[in-house]
Amino acid sequence: MRELKIVGLSKTYRSNGKAITALEDVSLNVRGGEIVSVLGLNGAGKTTLVKTIAGLIEPDKGSVQLDDADDPTRSRYRKRIGAVFEGNRNIYWRLTAFENLEYFGVLRGLSLRRSQERARQMLSVFQLESKRSTIAAHLSRGMQQRLAVAISMVHEPELLVLDEPTLGVDIENVLALVASLKELSAAGVAIVVTSHQFDVVKMVADRIALIVAGKLVALESKADFIASVNKGGYSMQVGAPLDAARMDQLRALGVRLEESWLHFPEQALYAVIDIVRPSPITSLNSMEDDLTKVFLERIKDYAHA
Ligand SMILES: Nc1ncnc2c1ncn2[C@@H]1O[C@H](COP(=O)(O)OP(=O)(O)OP(=O)(O)O)[C@@H](O)[C@H]1O
């Protein structure tokens, strides 16, 4: 797949005589091999967007196309896409991990042999080989989630759509899933994923699509998105109160105080440490890392726009 092209998507729900605009003129492209994370507050329109991409919701306006040819109303499109949504995971609980993969492969048109081959590949990509013969009902929630994503990929789709794939999943399974998604993307699969978990987004995203109240307000590389707010620098937490004289010295260096945190530019690091000494430094983070903070700042920007 070269490109998923989304142009001018709009969707308004009507419930109890009220109109709720979930998407308003959203356009974006996702290239093969790229992972785009869709961020937004609850109700921003993320699920509506990914379900529209998956062909589960019909937009009022706009189009979704793979390589300028297939759109979600065509069966060829559905063969080219894999999707996992909260609450509708395609898993047969009484079948083993392998049987599930084999079954869904055949169901989606693969020969039995090809389906078994793909089942073995997916067990490997999703690090589930040791669970090959375990029935799905006996897997942990995190492993079931990984299996659900593996099943969605068994028919070799070129585009994968995931809605909150790491909700309620422990860190070990999150890391395994992230590694699997990276492997798929390195093999050319395009991935669109919604998540409220910024640590996950930080690990997987190539680009960030930020949605505020149904509008796509930013579509940027992860690096640009982070740099838009955090111009480098550090956040430090000190384990004991600092006296007024030291606070004055810190302010003179351009240190900002926010609750118990000191924020300052990169070049001030050693000077700040010298002033703070001998109080214990209980935490020191590079601000580049703080995607949560960037998200909150950017949301604020657009709310005020
Ligand atoms: N079937 C529906 N009928 C009416 N309104 C709906 C329906 N589905 C979603 N909405 C509304 O559309 C808006 C966007 O919802 P959507 O589920 O796409 O947001 P989201 O960003 O995925 O939210 P969350 O982070 O909570 O999952 C919300 O105001 C929601 O209440």
The ligand as an SDF file (V2000), in Angstrom:
LIG
                    3D

 31 33  0  0  0  0  0  0  0  0999 V2000
  -23.7040    6.4320   18.0140 N   0  0  0  0  0  0  0  0  0  0  0  0
  -23.6500    7.6740   18.4830 C   0  0  0  0  0  0  0  0  0  0  0  0
  -24.7750    8.4170   18.6270 N   0  0  0  0  0  0  0  0  0  0  0  0
  -24.7200    9.6830   19.0840 C   0  0  0  0  0  0  0  0  0  0  0  0
  -23.5790   10.3070   19.4300 N   0  0  0  0  0  0  0  0  0  0  0  0
  -22.4380    9.6360   19.3170 C   0  0  0  0  0  0  0  0  0  0  0  0
  -22.4070    8.2820   18.8430 C   0  0  0  0  0  0  0  0  0  0  0  0
  -21.1140    7.8590   18.8310 N   0  0  0  0  0  0  0  0  0  0  0  0
  -20.3860    8.8920   19.2710 C   0  0  0  0  0  0  0  0  0  0  0  0
  -21.1640    9.9600   19.5570 N   0  0  0  0  0  0  0  0  0  0  0  0
  -20.7090   11.2900   20.0210 C   0  0  0  0  0  0  0  0  0  0  0  0
  -19.7910   11.7990   19.0720 O   0  0  0  0  0  0  0  0  0  0  0  0
  -18.6920   12.4470   19.7100 C   0  0  0  0  0  0  0  0  0  0  0  0
  -17.3980   11.7650   19.3030 C   0  0  0  0  0  0  0  0  0  0  0  0
  -17.3740   10.4560   19.8440 O   0  0  0  0  0  0  0  0  0  0  0  0
  -16.1430    9.4580   19.6440 P   0  0  0  0  0  0  0  0  0  0  0  0
  -16.5270    8.1600   20.2900 O   0  0  0  0  0  0  0  0  0  0  0  0
  -15.7580    9.4110   18.2180 O   0  0  0  0  0  0  0  0  0  0  0  0
  -15.0050   10.1910   20.4890 O   0  0  0  0  0  0  0  0  0  0  0  0
  -13.6050    9.6300   21.0300 P   0  0  0  0  0  0  0  0  0  0  0  0
  -12.6210   10.6980   20.7570 O   0  0  0  0  0  0  0  0  0  0  0  0
  -13.3490    8.2850   20.4850 O   0  0  0  0  0  0  0  0  0  0  0  0
  -13.8900    9.5490   22.5940 O   0  0  0  0  0  0  0  0  0  0  0  0
  -13.2440    8.5620   23.7130 P   0  0  0  0  0  0  0  0  0  0  0  0
  -11.8670    9.0310   23.9440 O   0  0  0  0  0  0  0  0  0  0  0  0
  -14.1390    8.8160   24.8790 O   0  0  0  0  0  0  0  0  0  0  0  0
  -13.3540    7.1670   23.1800 O   0  0  0  0  0  0  0  0  0  0  0  0
  -19.0080   12.3800   21.1960 C   0  0  0  0  0  0  0  0  0  0  0  0
  -19.6460   13.5820   21.5490 O   0  0  0  0  0  0  0  0  0  0  0  0
  -19.9440   11.2170   21.3210 C   0  0  0  0  0  0  0  0  0  0  0  0
  -20.7910   11.3660   22.4450 O   0  0  0  0  0  0  0  0  0  0  0  0
  1  2  1  0
  2  3  1  0
  2  7  2  0
  3  4  2  0
  4  5  1  0
  5  6  2  0
  6  7  1  0
  6 10  1  0
  7  8  1  0
  8  9  2  0
  9 10  1  0
 10 11  1  0
 11 12  1  0
 11 30  1  0
 12 13  1  0
 13 14  1  0
 13 28  1  0
 14 15  1  0
 15 16  1  0
 16 17  2  0
 16 18  1  0
 16 19  1  0
 19 20  1  0
 20 21  2  0
 20 22  1  0
 20 23  1  0
 23 24  1  0
 24 25  2  0
 24 26  1  0
 24 27  1  0
 28 29  1  0
 28 30  1  0
 30 31  1  0
M  END
$$$$
